[in-house]
Amino acid sequence: RFAEAAGTDNLLLITDSYKVTHHLQYPPNTTTICSYFESRGGKFPYTVFFGLQYILKRWLVGPVVTKEKIKEAKDIYHLHFGQDVFNEEGWNYIVEVHKGYLPLRIKAVPEGSVVPTRNVLFTVENTDPKCYWLTNYFETLLVQVWYPMTVATNSRCQKEIIAKYLHETADNLNQLPFKLHDFGFRGCTSVEAAGIGGAAHLVNFQGTDTIVALTTAKKYYGCKTAGFSIPAAEHSTITTWGPEGEKEAFKNMLDKFPTGLVACVSDSYNIWNACENIWGDQLKDAVVSRGDKGTLVIRPDSGEPKEIVVKVLNILGEKFGTTVNSKGYKMLPPYVRVIQGDGISYETLSEILEFMKENLWSADMLAFGSGGALLQRLDRDTQKCAFKCNYAIINGMEVNVFKDPITDRGKKSKRGKLTLELHNNEYKTFEEGSGDPSKDLLEVVFENGHLVKDYSLSSIRNAAEIDLVKNPNK
Ligand SMILES: O=C1OCCC/C1=C\Nc1ccccc1
């Protein structure tokens, strides 16, 4: 009954109101409109292109236009505008001539590509000259790719930081895929957003508690199990035992999950008492006896992150002993580790890891959880994602279309036929048809209602992999 989140599955309604009137506003005898999408720059110098495939499969692929949807849209827009502006004839043409399949061609850089900003990432053009008005109708929907793209980018930039510290202070990078765990489900604006953003994080990592990321990755990116998690406590499962019962609560965690990793939030009352006297003394034998069959992951969840992490590690080092690894940094025994899931973001990671390094701790002793900063504290301006018309055919003449506001030259758009090519082994966007179409890295992913390319998460993960993993001796 209430299946559709937005209250509709009618594609004709998935746009901005003003676009419903745009078919009347182009020059007479316009037959082609081509537009492109780019990041104009922003917080990160590159973007990981990810998430267009979700939008295509969810909304645009197949016979998505029907007489019923046209009727519904016509009625809604009549009430919404108080007049008849809706392009009923144009939509009926799509049903009659194209059987409801959208006469559009979308070319995009392969998903997972890591592209410096200010490069064309995808283009949209109409394939039927009568449907010039269709190209920009779906800008609204297509530009929402800013979200998965920006999450994947932010996540990858954190992977680079963690990899750097593992490279400097750990024996290997084997645990890297599990070093940044998605805690962000509850902080997302909707279940759908959590699925999309959670899947974007899984381009770079394999640790998540955002379960809908698994189902989104499976349905739209062909990955059966895109992420993993472990048994873990929350405050309620500790505090219900009462302050006097914290040791019992902790002991229960070890008993109920005797092998493998188990995480236990330990700051309900006094993290120092928990580490020093409970984990490090009263339950020490129970922790040690797990050996390399089971790892206790202690979770602080409050205080100044870098101070807390190092102080917890120092206490655990005192209690359980330490060894020094091949890089000269301290390691705890395999049965005890730490996860910091409070206050983690691209901005705070480095200071925590640097402080650990200054205190001679290997980065391998700590994992991170991130929520709001990972999936929510981003917007379309973080990477200045924009969609603009670059080319048109009007009266049979090619037109290189552009904007170049004197009030903000940063908003100048690319003009003419665009290609994305490798030039001196770097991405370069060629404008005004100056490129070589045979070298264009943009691939046709959608054409006349059909999905032409279907990228798997594994191929996307490979494309997005960071250098330090590809070339560990760099
Ligand atoms: O604190 C949390 O906030 C919300 C999301 C989940 C969560 C913790 N989960 C967890 C998973 C694996 C190891 C440790 C904790």
The ligand as an ORCA input file, in Angstrom:
! r2SCAN-3c Opt
* xyz 0 1
  O      27.818      2.200     17.273
  C      27.166      1.973     16.266
  O      26.335      2.951     15.829
  C      25.408      2.708     14.791
  C      25.814      1.698     13.814
  C      26.423      0.476     14.396
  C      27.299      0.749     15.565
  C      28.270     -0.150     15.971
  N      28.499     -1.301     15.280
  C      29.689     -2.013     15.419
  C      30.012     -2.953     14.438
  C      31.196     -3.665     14.505
  C      32.079     -3.441     15.547
  C      31.753     -2.489     16.532
  C      30.577     -1.781     16.473
*
